[in-house]
Amino acid sequence: MIIEQQLTALNNKFYGYIQAIEISLQERELTDEFFMIDLKEFDNEVIKVIALYHPQGEFLRQTIAYLKISSFLVKIKKSVKSFIKNYDFHNDKIEALYQNSISDIVTLKLAIKSESIEDAYSSIVSYEKIADELYKELVLEIKSMDNIDEILKTLNIAKKLERISDSIKTISKYLLFAKEGIDI
């Protein structure tokens, strides 16, 4: 069926975007593939599938999920870019948030590839809770710092990493919606 081929193509593109983000984050370098992520084009392709193939039921849920996911990929992309450009010091909590973000992205990527978002969802929720806790601990830790510029920079970077986990959790909810039609 043509609609299934189009949805597979969208899924492959989405997987490639997640992979490019993961590689940039792991290498702490903005790669060419990272800059090639074109989420406006992705949105247009999703809208084109809706307009040309009139998906129904399960296919419509999947198509709408991709449309909703796009804005969260934008947030993740911005957070990764900001982290890479601005993290030029060492902090154990930020390193833990960083490792948590990578684990979260890898879990999402594997779930996309294996089409097993149901199995990955609990892990993704756990990573998001860990990110929230690490962020709270960091906020308590920086209260003893004197340099306001350092405090703001640390908080900004930590918030970017924490948002990655928030966005991945939301993306996984949309993927569950696409697959099972559950409320989001």
N, C-alpha and C positions, 0 to 999 in steps of 0.2 A: 504494500500500500504506500502511496506517495507521502501521505501525512507521516507515517512512521519513519520513512527515510528522512524527511525534513526534521522531525524531532530528534532523530539520532544525530543528524548533523549539528543541531543546536546543542545537544548534550556533549558532543565531542568538542565543540568550540568552548563551551563552558568549562569542561575538564581542562582544556589547554590553558584557559585563563587562570584557573586555580593553580595549575602546575607552574606557570610563569611567575605568579605571585609567590608561590612557595620557594622557587629557586632564588628569586631576588632576595627574599627574606633570609633564607639560609646562607646565601653568599654575602649578605649585607651589601649588595651592590645592585643598582638598577640595571637590569639586563636589557638587551635589545627586544627580547620577547615581552618584557614588562611594558616597554613603551609601545609595543604593537597592539596591546589590548585596546580595542575600540568598542566601548560599550554602547556608543550611539549606534554604531553599525549593528551590534547584537540586538538592540531594541528594535531597529528597523527590520531585521530579519525575522524576529518574533512576530511583529505586527504583520509582516508579509505572509507568514504562515497562517495567521488567523484570517487575514483577508482573502487569501487565495484558496485555502483548503477547507475553510469552514469546519474546523474540528468540533467534534461533539464529545460530551461526557469526559471520559478519561483523557482524551487528547487535548481538549480545551483546558482542563485543569493543568496539564503539564505545560502547555503553551503559556498560560497566564502565570504559572509559577516562575518560568524563565523571565517573563516580563518584570515581575516583582523582584526577582533575585538581582537583576541588573543594578538597581540602585544600591544594594548592599555590597556588590562587587566594587562599585565606585568608592564606597567608604573604606573597604579593605585596601584597595589600591592606594588611596590617599594616606591611610595610616602607615602602610609599609613604606611609602615614599618618604613621609615625614620622619619615621623612625630611622631609616637609612641615612638621611641627610643630617639629622640632628643628634644622633647618639654618638657622642665623642668622649665619653667618660665611662667609668665602671661603677655599677651598682648591682649588688646581688639580687635584689628584688626585681629590678628591671631585667636582669639576665634570666631570672625564673619566669617572668612574664613572657619574655622572648621565646624561651624554650617551650612554654605552654602554647604560645601562638603557633609555633611550627607544628607541634603535635596535633593541634586542632585542625590546621590546614591539611596536614597529611591524612588525618582521619576522614575529613570531608572528601578529599581527593580519592581516597581508596573506596569510599562509599559510592561516589559517583561512578567510578570505573566498574565496580562490581554490582552496581544497582542494589545495594543493601543498606539504604539509609536507615531502615528500621533498626538494624543491628548497631549502627554507628551512633544513633541519636543519643543514647544514654551516655556514651563516652563524650560526645560533643557538649552535652549539658554539664557533665562533670568538669570539663575543661573551662567552661564558662564560669562555673562556680569557683574554681581554683583561681581564675583570673580576677574575679571580684574580691576574693580574700587577699590575694597578693597586693592588689591595689589598695585595699583598706590598711593592710600592714605597712605599706610604703607611706601612706599618708601619715600614719602615726609616727613612723620613723623619721620623716623629714621635719617634724615639728621641732627637732633639736638643732636643725641647721640654721645658720645665721644669714647666709647670702640669699637674698630674695630672688635674684636671677637664677641661681642654681636650683632653688626650690621650684620655681615656675617651670624651668626647663625639664627637671626631673618629673614633675607632675604631668606635663604635656606629653612627654614620651611614654610615660606609664599609661596614660589615658588612651593614647593611640593603640598601644598593644592590647589593652583591655577591650577596646572597641572591636578589635579583630575577632575576639572570641564571641562578643555579643552578636556581631554580624553573621558569623558562621552558624551560630545557634539559630538565628532567624532564617538563614538560607536553608538550613536543614529542616525547619518547620515547613517551608514552602515546598521542599522536595517531598516531604511526607504528605502534604496536601495533594501534590501532583499524583503521587502513587496511590494513596488510599482515600483521598477525599475527606480527610479529617478537618475539623475546625482549626483555624490558626489564630 
